[in-house]
Amino acid sequence: MNRSTNTLTKLALLMAIGECISAVAITIENYKDSVPEFAVLFAALFFTGVWLLRKGRVVAGASLVGFLALFEIVTFPSWQKHNAFDWGFDVVYAVLAAATLVFAVRALVSQRRRPVSV
């Protein structure tokens, strides 16, 4: 596993843990129309991306994690922010998602440049 893939794996793991924390926060806050199950689903998908990356399936793992990170960035403005914790957590999480997206693209580019061995 090269350096960018290793970093991507760690970032994806942080994203999965962040989704777990988000699911707990959403459940505790219990605002109208809140659905913590979506955060649990995203955590599972990020954990799947981590598993794929650890197994050497870099293209599949980086694509999954990159798509999820892009989705997080695009939907960030629509996240409900009711207090200082929500604002702080969401901003840090969006920055983490941006870094994850950068490393996902970097991992995919490095895979593209690597010669295929048969």
N, C-alpha and C positions, 0 to 999 in steps of 0.2 A: 504494500500500500504506500503510495507516494505521499509527500507532505500535504498537498492540497486536499487529497482524499481523506487523510487522517484528520485534518482540521475540519473538513466538512462533516465527518462522522461525529466529531465532538460537538459541533454547532447543532447538528440535527438532534443529538441527544439532549442538548439544552433546550431546543425548541419543544421536544416531546415533554420534558419535565415542566416547562413553562405552560404547556397546555393542561397538564395535570393540575398545576397550581391554579390555573384559570378556572378549571372545572369546579374545584373546591370553592373558590371565591364566588363564582356564579351561583353555586348551590347555597352558600351562606347568605349572600345578598338577597337572593330570591326575588328579584324584580319582575314585574309583569313582562311577559313574552321572553323571559330568559330561558335558554335551553342548554344546560350544561352537557347534555349528551353529545352535542356537536364538538365541544372541546375534547371530550373523551375519544370521539372518533378521530379527530385530528391528531391527538396524542398517539393513538394506535397506528395511524398512517406514518407519523414521524418515526415511531419505533420500528415500523416495517422498513422504512428507508435506511435506518441505522443498521438493521439486520442485513439488508441487501449490500450495503457498503462494506460491512465486516466480512461478508461472504465473497467479496471480490466482484460483485455484480455492479460495477461502478456506473455504467450508463443507466441502468434501471434505477439504482438508488439515487444517483445525482438528479436524474430527471424527476423522480417522485418528490424528493426533498425540495428541489428548485421550484417545481410547480406549486407545492404547498406554501413555500416561503413567498412566492409571488402573490398568491392568493391572500396571504396575511397582509402584505404591503398594500395591495389594492383595496382591501376591505377595512383597513385601519381607520379611515375617517368616519366610518359608520359604526364603530364600536361604541357601546354605551359607556359613558364615563360619568359616574355619579359622585366621586369623591377624589381626594388626593391620591389614595392608593391606586385607584383605577387609572388615573392620568399617568402616574409614575410608572406603574407596571406596563401599561400599554405602550408608552413611548419607548421604554427599554426593550420591550418585546419586538416592536416594529424595527428598531435599529438592529437587533439580533437577526430578525428575518432578512433585512437588507444584506447583512454580512453573509448569511447563509446562502442567499441567492447568488452573491458574487462568487463564493467558493464553489457552488454547484456548477455555475457556468465555467469556472476555471477548471474544475475536475473534468467536465465534458470536453473542453477544448484540449486538455492534456491527453485525454483518451483518443481524441481524433488524430492527434499528432503522432501518437505511439504506433509504430509499425505492428501489424498483425502477425503473430507467430502461429504457424500451423503445426 
